[in-house]
Amino acid sequence: MFHESLAFLLICLGAGLAVKKWQLLPNDTFKKVNKFILYFTIPAITLEKISQIDLRLEYLAPTISGWGLFILAGIFFGILKHFYKWDKKTWAALTLGCGLGNTSFVGYPVTQLIYGEQGLQYAIFVDQPGTFACLSTLGIALAAYASGGQLTFKSMAWRLITFPAFTCFFIALIIPSDLFRQNIFGDILILKVLRYIGSWTNPLAFLSIGMQFSFSFSEINTRQFGWGLAYKLLLGPLVFWLVFFLLGLEGMIYDVSVLELAMPPMITAFIIATEYNLSPKLSASLVNYGLPASALTLYLWGIFLK
């Protein structure tokens, strides 16, 4: 089943590459695909998975790890900034791009392939209350600080609560789980409808990635680029694996947390960095090359964690 699913996703990725190369669709089609994923399929996954779990204290681990990777990135790149005399915008771009991972678009499909449906349930905690909440608060605050802009608490809070998947996360926690087991359209369960909609996430995400893929490495500081990917794909996740190991924390939830932290740089973080003019070329190269580089590192992490 794993190999069949992987082959299908690679076909979707190849289809996206073909669409871009031969311009089979308008250039901005991937944006519409991304919106469909963000506003429909990921919220559906969130509602289905989170509504059927019993909250436990251990779920704090994946949530905190999403924030922890970002904070650790700020410290790590701050030390390198001092040592190599980098400017503030470079430090902010590296912290944004490599302190936040692509925990949904890439993270959900990869986690599901390796750990199945239960692993995907844990991944949501890294992604929604972890990585995305961190981006919408500390991430935006960092971008505003580094660019000399201003930010209000109201704007951060509004950005967070209006993101569909994040809103659905809390709706799923509040609404009784039995409600999602009700029938609609005859004998079709609400959960089955949500599962069907959510099943489109993986193929559409890989199709979108293929349509966005590009190689642009001109005028890039290779030292900054190298340290950025090294932290994102290897060093950062390794720190959290060591923390879990030293604390004697074992099990799928901790393995999934580490795997999610090892995902390539977040595309949304790159968009934020570009909007605030934080080394946009460096940010673009981290996203463009981070994905193919992560194919190898995620494979190695999968073997190591298993």
N, C-alpha and C positions, 0 to 999 in steps of 0.2 A: 504493500500500500504506500509506503514511504517513497519508493522509487517512482511509482506511477504518478503520485502527487507532485514530486519534484520535476518530473519530465513535463507534466502539464504546465507548471508555473514557468519553466524555462521556455516552453513554446509561447506562452503569453508574453514573456520578456522579448523573445525574438520577434513576435508580431509587432510589439511596440517599436522596436528598432527599425523594422521594415517600414512601418508607417512613417517614421521620421525621415529615413533615408530617401524614400521615394515620394515623400510628401503626398501620401494617400488621403490625408485629412488636413484641415487647417492647422497651422502651427500651434494655436492655443487650445487645441482639443484636450490636451492633458489637464488643463486647468478645470475643464468641465468634468472630466473623469474624477479628478481629485475632490471636487466639490460634492459629487455624488457619493464618494467614499466617506468623506468627512461628515456629511449631513444625513446619510441614510444607512450605509452598511456597517460602519463602526458603531454608531449609536445602537443599531439592532443587536450587534454582538454584545455590547455592554449591557443592554437590557436583559438579554437572554442569560448571559453568564452570571452577572452580579445578582440578579433577582433570585437565583437558585442556590446561593451559598449561605452558609452560617458564618457570620463574622467571628474571627478569632484573633487573638493578640498577635499571632505570628504574621498576620497580613500587614503589620506595620513595617516589617523588614523590606518587602519590595517597594513600598511607598517611600520610606526614608532613604532607600538606596538611590532612588531617582533624584532626590534633592542632594544627597551626599556627593554624587558624582559631579554635580555642577559646582558645589562649594569647593570640593577638592581641586577641581579644574582651575578655579579662580586663584587658589593658593599656589598650585603647581606652575601655572603660566605666569603668575606674579613673580615667582622666584626667577624663572627664565627671563622675564622682562627686565628685571634688575641686572641679571648676569650678562645678557646680550644687548642691553640698552634699547629694547624695543619701545615703541610709543604706546600710548594708552589705547588707541584704537585697535592696534594689533592684538594687544592683550585681551581686549573685550571680544574681538572676533574669534580668537582661539577658545576663549572660555565659553562663548555662546555655541560655537560650532562643535566643539569637542567635549563640552560638559553636558550636552543634551543629545541623546541619540534618537535615531529613527525607530522609535519603539512601537509604532503602530503600522505604518506602511510596509516596513520590512520586518519589524519585530513580530507582529502577529503571525504572518505566514511561516516564518522560520521557526518560531516557537511551536506552532501547531504541528509542523512537520516532524519536529524532534520529540516533543513531549505530549502531543495530542491535545484533546479538548481540555483536560484538566490543567495542562501547562498554560494554555491560552487564558484560562480564568485567572491564573496568577499574574500573567503578563499585563492584564488590564490594570492591576494595581500599580505596577511600575509606570505604566503609561499615563493614566488619567490623573489620579491624585498625586502622582510622583512627577514624571517628566513634564507633562503639559502644564500642570499647576505651577511648577517651578518656572517654566518659560514665561507664563503669563504674569508672573509677579517679579521674582528676582531677575529673570532674563530681560524683561522689558526695562526694569529699573537700571540694570547694568548698561544696556544700550543707550538709554537716555543720559546717564551719567557720562559715559565715554564720549558721546557726541556733543555734550554741552546742552542737551535739551532738557525740558521739564516734564514731569510726570506726576499725576495725581493718584491718590488711592482709589478714587471713584472710577477713573478710567481703567485701572488694573482690574478692579473687582468686576466691572461691567464686561470686560474682555473675557474674563474667566467664566462667569455664569451664563454668558450667551453662547459659549461653545457647546454645540449639541451633545457630543459624547460625554462631556463633563457633566452637563445637566442631567443626562440620562443615567449617569453613574449614581447620582444621589436619588433620583426618582426610583431606581431599582432597589436602593437600600430602604426607602421609606414605604413603598407600596408592598402589601402582603404578597408573598411568593405564589400563593394559591390563585391569585387573580390572573397570573400569566399562564395558568393551566386551564383556563376557561376555553370553551369552544367558540369559534367564529366561523361564519360561512358553513354552517352545518356541523360537521364533526372534526373540523380542523382546529388544532390547538394554537393558541397565540404563540406559544413557544416555538412551534414548528414554522410558523410564518416568519418569526424573527430569525430563526436559524437559517431559513432559506435566503432571506435578504442578506444576512451576514456572510453566507457562503460565497457571495460575489466579491468580497473584499480581496481575497488572495489573487484571483486572476486579474481583477481590475487594477490592483496595486502594481503588479508586475508589468502589466500593459502600460500603465502610466509611467513607471520608471524607465521603460524602454523608450517611450516617446520623449522623455526629458533628457536622456543620456547624451552627454557631449564630452569632448576632450579639449580642455583649454588649460595649458600649463605655461603660457608665456608670462614673463615678468613676475614670476612667483619666487619668493624666498624659500629655497628648498629646506633650509634649516627650520623655519617656522612650520612649513608644511609637514616635514618629517616628524617633528616633535608632536604636532597636533594629532596626526593619525596614530602615532605610537601610543599616546595617552588614551585616545578614544577606543582603539581596537584591542589594546593589550594591557597597558599599565594600569589604567583606571579600574577596569573590571577585576584585574588581578589583586588590587588592594582590597576590594570588597570580598573576593573569594578568601583571601587570607584572614580578614576580619571574621567572616562566618566560620572558617576552619578553627581559628584560635578560640572562638567562643563555643565551639562544639555544636554549632547549628548545622544540621544535615537534613536532607530531604529535597524533594522536587521544587518546593517553593523557593528555596535559596539558590538552587541551580538555575532555575528560570530567571531569578533576579540578576544573577551574574551574566547569563546569556543576553538578557535584554540590555544590560549596561554595555555590552560589547557590540551593539548594533552600530552601523555607520552614522556619521554626522546627520543631524536632523535637517531636513529640507526647510521646514518652517523657520528654524533658527537662522538659516542662510538668508531667507527672505527678510527677516527682521534686521540682520546685519547690513543687508543691502539698503534697506529703507533708511537706516541711520548712518550710512556711508562709513561702515566699519570694515576697512580693508576688503571690499567686495570681491576682488579678484582672488585673494587668498581663500575667502569663504567659499567661492564657487569651486575652486580646485579641490577643497576638502570634500565637498559634496560629490563632485563628478568622479573623483578617484577613490573616494572612501567606499563607495558601493562595490566596485570590482575587487578592491583590496580586502573588503570584509568577507567576500565569498570564501577566501582561503582561511582567514582568521576565525570566522564563525564555524567553519568545518572543523578546525582544530579545537576550538572551544567545545563543540559538540562531542568530540571524541574524549576530550579531557574530563568534562563534567559527567559524562555517562560512565 
